[in-house]
Amino acid sequence: MQTIVRSMTLKELLERHGILAASELSRRTGLSRAQAYNLWRGKAGVGRATMRLLHDRLGISYDELMDVDLVGRPPKRQPGEGPAHE
């Protein structure tokens, strides 16, 4: 049997668990509004402490949390690039 693994964003996972907005994530977990927003929009990744918090407070299994897409680091700017050098 061939298994197809589909990547999933944290937002999609949270929506499956009934959390439909970053404000709801903040309220139910105790995260700051900024932290919840960054997680919701995929600007911050899910680290070990955040994974534990989501598991403990929301009941999301570690297996599901491990399947969430990784958040990449923005590419490094080269010297001489950016708004000051245009």
C-alpha positions, 0 to 999 in steps of 0.5 A: 500500500502506498501512503501519500503524505500531504504537508499541512500548515499549522493554521490548517491543523488548528482549524481542524481542531476548531480554532478559526482565528489567531485571537482564539489561539491566543485566548485558549493557549495564553500566548500573546496576540503577537505570538499567536498571529505569527504562528497562525500566519506561518511567520514563526515555526513550532518549536518544542515548547510551543508544541508542548503548549499546544498539546497540553492546552488544546489536546492536539497529538504530538504526531499531528504537530510533527506533520506541520510544515517547517517555517523557513528562514528568509533568505539572507540579504547580500551586502549593498542590497536593501532600501538604503542602497537603492 
